[in-house]
């Protein structure tokens, strides 16, 4: 389909009720790990990882936007997503 770009997205999530301080600490650690390995992963696999979200709200907004976007694309293609 012309103009469609698909990116895989693997959010790292924690159980509801996890203390905000723990989430912030884990988030910072994951972002640092991704940044440290991004160039090597790109060279070996062609994948460019990125840690582009700072907050849970940003992640959830991205997920919602993706669901809406791909639902529209699938419906336009005649697929009825469940």
C-alpha positions as CSV (number, residue, x, y, z in Angstrom):
1,X,0.0,0.0,0.0
2,X,1.6,3.3,-1.1
3,X,2.6,5.6,1.7
4,X,2.2,3.1,4.5
5,X,5.2,2.8,6.8
6,X,5.2,0.1,9.4
7,X,7.4,0.3,12.5
8,X,7.5,-2.4,15.2
9,X,6.9,-1.2,18.7
10,X,7.8,-3.0,21.8
11,X,6.9,-1.0,24.9
12,X,8.3,-2.0,28.2
13,X,5.5,-1.9,30.8
14,X,5.2,-2.4,34.5
15,X,2.2,-3.5,36.6
16,X,-0.4,-0.9,37.6
17,X,0.5,0.6,40.9
18,X,4.3,0.4,40.4
19,X,5.7,3.5,42.2
20,X,6.5,6.4,39.8
21,X,10.0,6.5,41.1
22,X,10.6,2.9,40.1
23,X,9.1,3.6,36.7
24,X,11.3,6.6,36.2
25,X,14.5,4.7,37.3
26,X,13.7,1.8,35.0
27,X,12.8,4.1,32.1
28,X,16.1,5.9,32.4
29,X,18.0,2.6,32.6
30,X,16.3,1.3,29.5
31,X,16.8,4.5,27.5
32,X,20.5,4.4,28.4
33,X,20.8,0.8,27.4
34,X,19.1,1.4,24.1
35,X,21.3,4.4,23.3
36,X,24.4,2.4,24.1
37,X,23.6,-0.4,21.8
38,X,21.7,1.4,19.0
39,X,24.6,1.8,16.6
40,X,25.8,-1.8,17.0
41,X,22.3,-3.2,16.5
42,X,21.8,-1.1,13.4
43,X,25.1,-2.3,11.9
44,X,24.3,-6.0,12.6
45,X,20.6,-6.1,11.9
46,X,19.6,-3.0,10.1
47,X,17.2,-2.1,13.0
48,X,17.4,1.3,14.4
49,X,16.1,1.2,18.0
50,X,15.0,4.4,19.6
51,X,13.8,5.4,23.1
52,X,11.5,8.2,22.2
53,X,9.1,8.3,25.1
54,X,9.7,9.9,28.5
55,X,6.3,9.3,30.1
56,X,3.6,6.6,30.3
57,X,1.2,9.1,28.8
58,X,3.3,9.4,25.7
59,X,3.5,5.6,25.3
60,X,-0.2,5.2,25.7
61,X,-1.0,8.0,23.3
62,X,1.3,6.4,20.7
63,X,-0.4,3.0,21.2
64,X,-3.9,4.6,20.8
65,X,-2.8,6.5,17.6
66,X,-1.4,3.3,16.1
67,X,-4.5,1.4,16.8
68,X,-6.6,4.1,15.2
69,X,-4.3,4.4,12.2
70,X,-4.0,0.7,11.4
71,X,-7.7,0.2,12.0
72,X,-8.4,2.8,9.3
73,X,-5.9,1.2,7.0
74,X,-7.3,-2.3,7.4
75,X,-10.9,-1.1,7.0
76,X,-9.9,0.7,3.8
77,X,-8.3,-2.5,2.6
78,X,-11.6,-4.4,3.3
79,X,-10.4,-6.1,6.5
80,X,-12.6,-6.0,9.5
81,X,-10.2,-5.8,12.5
82,X,-11.4,-7.4,15.7
